[in-house]
Amino acid sequence: MTEFALVLPILALLLFAVIQFGIVFNNYITLTDATRAGARRAAVSRQDPNRDSVVMAAVRSSATDLKSSKLSVPPPVSTWAPGSDVTVTATYPYSISLLGLVVKSGSLSSKTTERVE
């Protein structure tokens, strides 16, 4: 019983750290998928007059698990010539907190490049 009482706080802290890391990793996967969806939309939207807003909306609509107010999506970068590359980026803040203390914080960033059709 005494040994369990001594080890329990360490095990609980380790469990909470794994859970927090899992949440951050899930946010990163969602962000990466959202930039992929935006880049695919950009690749086929060369002739759309509102292509920047369409691409940014595609990223936001694909990132349904993330808070839209915290998601930063700049306009895509491209010359929009057929065969050129289009790059879509997005960032999302994260913080890892254990027992109410913020251990690490920063921002997740993802960038996807596709060829304009």
C-alpha positions in Angstrom: 0.0 0.0 0.0 2.8 2.4 0.8 4.7 1.6 -2.4 1.5 2.2 -4.4 1.0 5.6 -2.6 4.5 6.6 -3.6 4.3 5.5 -7.2 0.7 6.7 -7.9 1.6 10.4 -8.4 4.3 9.5 -10.9 2.0 7.2 -12.8 -0.8 9.7 -12.9 1.5 12.4 -14.2 2.8 10.1 -16.9 -0.8 9.2 -17.9 -1.8 12.9 -18.1 1.3 13.6 -20.2 0.4 10.9 -22.6 -3.2 12.2 -22.9 -2.0 15.8 -23.5 0.5 14.6 -26.1 -2.3 12.7 -27.8 -4.5 15.8 -28.0 -1.7 17.9 -29.5 -0.9 15.1 -32.0 -4.5 14.8 -33.0 -4.6 18.6 -33.6 -1.5 18.3 -35.8 -3.0 15.5 -37.9 -6.2 17.5 -38.3 -4.2 20.6 -39.3 -2.1 18.6 -41.8 -5.3 17.2 -43.4 -6.8 20.6 -43.6 -3.8 22.1 -45.5 -3.9 19.0 -47.8 -7.6 19.7 -48.6 -6.9 23.4 -49.1 -4.0 22.6 -51.4 -6.1 20.2 -53.5 -8.8 22.9 -53.8 -6.2 25.4 -54.8 -4.8 23.1 -57.5 -8.1 23.0 -59.2 -9.2 26.6 -58.6 -6.8 28.3 -61.0 -9.5 30.2 -62.9 -11.7 31.0 -59.9 -11.7 34.8 -59.4 -12.1 34.3 -55.6 -9.6 31.5 -55.3 -7.8 32.8 -52.2 -10.9 33.0 -50.2 -12.2 29.6 -51.6 -8.9 27.9 -50.6 -8.9 29.5 -47.1 -12.5 28.4 -46.6 -11.6 24.9 -47.7 -8.9 24.7 -45.0 -11.3 26.0 -42.3 -14.1 23.7 -43.3 -11.8 20.7 -43.3 -10.5 21.5 -39.8 -13.7 21.0 -38.0 -12.1 19.7 -34.8 -10.0 22.9 -34.4 -11.3 26.2 -33.1 -11.7 28.3 -36.2 -11.0 31.5 -34.3 -7.5 30.2 -33.4 -6.7 28.8 -36.8 -4.5 31.0 -38.9 -4.7 30.5 -42.7 -2.8 33.0 -44.9 -3.6 33.2 -48.6 -2.0 30.5 -50.8 1.3 31.3 -52.5 1.5 30.6 -56.3 1.9 32.2 -59.7 -1.2 30.3 -60.7 0.3 29.3 -64.0 -0.6 25.8 -65.2 2.0 23.4 -63.9 3.4 25.7 -61.2 3.3 24.9 -57.5 0.7 26.3 -55.0 1.6 26.2 -51.3 -1.0 26.3 -48.6 0.0 26.9 -45.0 -1.8 27.0 -41.7 -0.9 27.4 -38.0 -2.7 26.5 -34.8 -1.6 27.2 -31.2 -1.1 24.4 -28.7 -0.2 24.1 -25.0 0.6 21.1 -23.0 -0.4 21.5 -19.4 0.1 19.0 -16.6 -2.0 19.5 -13.4 -2.7 23.0 -14.3 0.8 24.1 -15.1 1.7 24.8 -18.8 4.8 22.8 -19.6 5.1 23.6 -23.2 3.3 25.9 -25.6 3.8 27.1 -29.2 2.1 26.8 -32.5 1.7 23.8 -34.8 2.4 24.6 -38.5 1.6 22.6 -41.6 2.4 23.3 -45.2 1.3 21.4 -48.3 2.4 22.0 -51.9 0.6 20.8 -55.0 0.8 21.4 -58.7 -1.7 23.8 -60.3 -3.8 22.0 -62.9 
